[in-house]
Amino acid sequence: MSEIEKALIERVRELRRRHFGPRGKAAFAEKLGISLADYERIERGSLPAGDLMVRMCEATGEDLQWLLTGVESRGAVVITGARNRHQHLLTRMAAALDETPEIAHQLEAFLGLLLEGQAARGRLALAPAPESTELIPIVDWRDVADLNAPTQALAKQSGPAPLAPGGGLTRRRGVQLLSPDAGRAVESGPAEIVAIRDESGAEAEYLRCPRISTLLPNAVAIRTPIESEVGSERGEAIVVVSNDAPAPGATVLCRLREGGARLRVWLGENDGNARLGRLGDEAVEIEPKTGLAWCAEVLFQVTAAA
């Protein structure tokens, strides 16, 4: 057997492995309409007839030129058995182009729009959702009445269950975690914000950072207002907090029973009052402990990936 013939037989084996698996000889033979014994003779070196090689390509959607020569054809359209129903449409399009070649531009533009829309739908298709143990729920500060509630309860406050049947991952964006005091990136490993849609179509966002969720299984990411130096809101931030008691000097997120949420420095407490340092101008605020719904130490600030 010549080297060319050996190479062709190897490409036949490659077709079988690629589309039917390492043990797919019987399935490939059945698809081709020949006996297993006849197919095994081909893989042992008996060259297949021309019409059989055509059937191999029709059954797999592969390029006949590649099967024969090992070089893929350029711009060739392979109509497989599964796509024979489209042959009439392609024939009509070819005839229309022959008769009215000036419509080629419109057809090409229309095809481009179709493919672009298909690609967009593919990006939005529901991918399998991550494991729930990897997910830290992102909740709005208004939805957190009790920071000591279990993570699962907080997730329900902000949206649908992440792993509901029929649900899935709809979008993701890379993020990095910063230390709240110096604003330096921390070694948290891969991190991203993912949106997960449940079977009803409702969506919720989660911080996915396996290293952090393993070390801090009760951590919660809270979307909170960013304040300027004089205390006025100018946007939103996402911070990861712990429900442990804050340490003196730590950056904290406080929810007041009246007055919203604030990012402050925890300066301690005495006589039933909490002492909070303002981040911008270091002014000290005194708040009655009874006026705080909760106060949590900020572990990380979440920002877009660099």
C-alpha positions, 0 to 999 in steps of 0.5 A: 500500500502506498503512502497516499493510500495509507493517508486516505485510510487514516483519514477514514479512521479519523472520520469514524473517531471524530463522529462516532467515537473510538468504538464507533465502527459498527455505528459508522458502518450502519450509517454507510449501509454496509456490514461491519466486516466490510467496514473493518476491511477498509480500516485494514487497508482496502480502499473504499469505492468512490460512491462510498467515500461520498456517502462517508462525507454526506454522513458526517458533513465533512469535506470530500476534498479533504477526505481524498487529498488531506487538503480542505477545499476553500469556499465549498458548500457541503450538503449533507444528508441531514441538510438535503431539505435545504438543497432546493432553497440553495438551487433557487438562490443560485438561479436567482443570482444567475438571472439577477446578479445585482441582488447579490449585495442585498442577499449578502447583507441579509445573510449577514444580519441573520448570522449576526442575530444567530450569534447574539442568540447563541451568546444569550443562550442559557449555559449550565449554571455554576455550582451554587457553592461557588456563588456569592449572592449580590443583593441591594442594600435595601433588601438586607433587613438582617445581615445574619440571615443565611446566604440562601435567604439573602439570595431569595431576597434579591431574586430567583434561585440560581439553580432552578430547573431550566435555568442557566448562565446568561452573561458574565463579566470579569472583575477583580477584588480590591482591599477596602483600605488601600484599594490594591488588588488582592490575590483572590483567584479568578473572579467574575459577576454572572447573571443567572436566569431561572425557568420563569425568566427572572434574573439575578446576579452573583459574584463567582469567586471559588477561593473566596466562597470556600474561605468565607462561605457566609460572605455576601456581596452588597450593592451600595451607594458610593458617597463623595467627600461631602456624603452625597451619592454619586453611583453604586459599588459592590462590596463583599462583607462578613457578618462578623463583628467589625474590628476598630479601624475597619471599613464598614458598610452600615445600614441605618434604620433611617437614612440609607446605607453608608461606607464608613470606618468603624471607630468603636462604640460606647454608651450605646453609640457607634462612632463612625469615621467618614471616608472622605474628610475623616469627620466622626459621626455618632450614631445610636446603636439602636439606629443601625439596622446592621453594620458589617466589615467590608472585606473587598471592593469589587471592580471591573477587571483591569 
